[in-house]
């Protein structure tokens, strides 16, 4: 049994979630409203959880944290005033991009504005090719350039020179001089992403520079508040699904862009495949207050990608492969110019929140629709703090009904529920059907404050027969933080044919990568390094990543690539295969979680009218924490917790597992 007291805190757009695990295996969860300064809400959540657990915050041994600081800066265009230094003649790389339009058939569609406007993009005389340095950089030119950057009011600087991924000598000189001359952080592309493709490398480096000051400032405030509370310095969840020391994250801020969603997927994999069942493939579905995140877990491994985009800005660092849609509990329903009912992406947030929160919100939301449908009752309390105002929810939906030409609040609520479900179904299809995977072969793991209310309806629309709802479903991202391993990634572009490959050169590259990743690990002796490679058929534009063993066996790697290509695209070729990038990931595994479930007792609370199959039905309401292991539940039923509500429709049934995970199956037999 683990002897640590661990605490995980995940900040969302509406709530801050906390999970605390004691050495005895007792799991305590809490949910508090998020705050403008996220560190304030984090401290409140820690104090709340520790108080519920009956311990002093100073007794916490490990503190892990996921946040939305960097992604919010990107989504709200609220990052640092950033300058870009690049090779002479390449000032407009960020603006030109790939010449792709947001909408193929809309010639007037606006592309996202570059993070760095042209007036703050500077050129330096230098030149490198894939063969080496042709023109060395002049330090005096860079020092003069520093004055221009200072005069432009830059708070952060990105440096991305041509072919610096292969020969970084010039870029290293530029970065070092600017760090000497400027009182501002400098992000260098060979340190952020040593990978080819000029636009994506420059974009990723610009994002790193753009969010670094916000991350540095936030972590400084959080560390100070944590010290005052007696809590250890936090480990930070990265987008790759692993944690890292706060000091490391400050140097690689771009790695935090999908911190919270990554933690949720890790938590889903831990509960549903580790202790909650034997499902081989999982669709993870996280519905929070602002958005819904969907991802896949196959063979117990979280799927990752290096081809992500946030608010139109490409980011090539490794991250958990998450598809996000603007449909959450707080998503606002509205009527468009064609009189069609729409849901999201605009959200009511935490304050004032949905109308039913009673905080002054008047716009109808998905949560308000769930209240009118009876899935959430007047006696429910979100996060243990908010008593719901049913009349306010009905009034908000009545206004929407009038705008949409519907009969009443119930008709509007039904419409909002269906539209929100359609949005989320499309997100699930995007990671399954559109990638050649049959969703019927997967189980659905539902979490987030609102996810379990919609999960069975989504499963029915996709012919998914099994839904797993973890015990800590309302705070599963926080729970995932307790289980996450430490991970550090490194990549290098080689670009050479796989046939006749120089094995020594490849092994040398892997040795360098492994040294880079181990430099960031707190305990290198405990780390295991995993190798991977990006390959493609010669002439293709994009690559597939396949695992590599302890030594690079070209034939085995090629066979894995052919299999991966056929799985992804439905065919394989006899064409030559090209090695493009080599990758290494250092992993320090944490002790597995040992959670004791102590459910049981008087679980039945009351009954209420809830809407199923076109009519209101008297539906039993249970206190989920009162359901003991191996307890069965027949639909229709509603299971309430402080952090979430589970809706079990008719023709569905469920069984509580030994760890408290509720496994729902269609058919209503509870098996």
Buried (B, 14 or more C-beta within 10 A) or exposed (E): EBEBBBBBBBBBBBBBBBBBBBBEBBBBBBBBBBBEEBBBBBBBBBBBBBEBBEBEBEBBEBBBBBBBBBBBBBBEEEBBBBBBBBBBEBBEBBBEBEEEEEEEEEEEEEEBEBBBBEEBBBBBBBBBEEEEBEEEBEEEBBEEBBEEBBEBEBBBBBBBBBBBBBBBBBBBBBBBBBBEBBEBBBBBBBBBBBBBBBBBBBBBBBBBBBBBBBBBEBBEBBBEBBEEBEBBBBBBBBBBBBBBBBEBBBBBBBBBBBBBBBBBBBBBBBBBBEBBBEBEBBBBBBBBBBBBBBBBBBEBEBBBBBEBEBEBBBBBBBBBBBBBBBBBBBBBBBBEEEEEBBBBBBBBBBBBBBBBBBBEBEBBBBBBBBBBBBBBBEEBEBBBEBEBBBEBBBBBBBBBBEBBEBEEBBBBBBBBBBBBBEBBBBBBBEBBEEBEBEBEEBBBBBBBBBBBBBBBBBBBBBEBBBBBBBBBBBBBBBBBBBBBBBBBBBBBBBEBEBEEBEEEEBEEBBEBBBBBBBEBBBEBEEBEBBBBBBBBBEEBEEBBBBBBEEEBEBEBBBEBBBEBBEEEEEEBBEEEBBBBBBBBBBBBEBEEBEBBBEBEEEBEBEBBEBBBEEEEBEBBBBBBBBBEBEBEBBBBBBBBBBBBBBBBBBBBBBBBBEBBBBBBBBEBEBE
